Amino acid sequence: MTNTARILVVDDEPDVEALVTQKFRREIRKGQMEFVFAHNGQEALDYLDKDTEVMMVLSDINMPKMDGLTLLTHLGEDYQDLKTIVVSAYGDMENIRTAMNRGAFDFLTKPIEFDDLEATINKTLKHLELFRQLQREKAEAELARATLSRYFSPNVVKTLSEGTGEIEAGGKRCEATFLFTDLAGFTPLVEATDSDTIIALLNDYIEGVARVIFAHEGTVMKIIGDAVHATFGAPVPQPDHAVRAVNAALEIDAFSEGFRKIWNESGIDLGLTRIGVNTGEAVIGNFGGKSFFDFTAYGDAVNVAARLEAANKSLGTRICMSETTRAQISDFYGRPSGNLLLPGKSKPLTAFEPLTKERDALPAMENYRTAYSKLAEGSDTARQLFAALIADLPDDPLILLHLQRTLSGAINVDIEIS
């Protein structure tokens, strides 16, 4: 857009063009202002349809074909960014009120006092510049926010842009629920597949997983290759962060299984997605310096979530969550997986597999829980109960796991995870 202020003068008096051009000759010569002319409201609208550079309209009221008040109505409907100064011999209060109600920025009476007109034009131009500057700043802010949203979670962007609680350098300790995902066998797949296919696959996969996390108002902390690390309950506190995380895990699982099937049918041997979920305290916040920051979390609760994700490989499951997460969900649908002896831990952690409400309601799941309780008690009947379940769910990973363990002489639910 040019720096010259283009002003449309709408007046049917024959000497107006010469008077205006003479009065503002210095501004015109310096390129500060440019005046164009129309003789009635309709001519003005026809001109504006072709010229998008007009910033201001100076309009008379009494004109043929279309008067100035009617023109104001059209300008208010179709050219809201323009500012209009009404210049008229009809300076009574009724016309002034009508003009202002229809969007006039100012009102001057004829005969024209050119010093007043110049002052009014300059005041209006300053207002326009301020208005357009605010529009530019708003557009830049929206662009910056949109750009940030491509790199950070909406929750982080919201906290940064709205100032609802600045993310403190170094962070603070709080309770949250952490979710880790990993795509099994992805590294060998990368080595055996062309780069264009891998890029398309990974972009769609990460987009799908992130979209689920955002839908449950979680925050993506990191994306490392095919792995996604997310948190619920920070930076925006959420009393139901455990519920959100588990629901997100189930939805990610459904998305990933459908996604895997599509790629498998196209000849790409895409592995399953393993998910770990844990609730606990961690130090969460902005770590780094003035030139770079990393919004992340540190603490044992985060490490346990990562280990639970890896534990799925030993269990044969796709989702593994901790007892601390289970304790925060009143209407929990799922089953115990086992007491896991995780690396670096002296005490076992009771793990669970969350289920959809429909799968949880299957009679076989209640029978599984009965068999599991017998195994936890050290009862010899556990082996027979797990064996009977094979007929109903022959491919169920936890049934197969515990049956194999009982056949090998296991008499409890403790499982060592390497």
Secondary structure, 3 states (H helix, E strand, C coil): CCCCEEEEEECCCCCHHHHHHHHCHHHHHCCCEEEEEECCHHHHHHHHHHCCCEEEEEECCCCCCCCHHHHHHHHHHHCCCCEEEEEECCCCHHHHHHHHHCCCCEEEECCCCHHHHHHHHHHHHHHHHHHHHHHHHHHHHHHHHHHHHHHCCHHHHHHHHHCCCCCCECCEEEEEEEEEEEECCHHHHHHHCCHHHHHHHHHHHHHHHHHHHHHCCCEEEEEECCEEEEEECCCCCCCCHHHHHHHHHHHHHHHHHHHHHHHHHCCCCCCCEEEEEEEEEEEEEEEECCCCEEEEEECHHHHHHHHHHHHHHHHCCCEEEEHHHHCCCCCCCEEEEEEEECCCCCCCEEEEEECCHHHHCCHHHHHHHHHHHHHHHCCCHHHHHHHHHCCCCCCCHHHHHHHHHHHCCCCCCEEECC
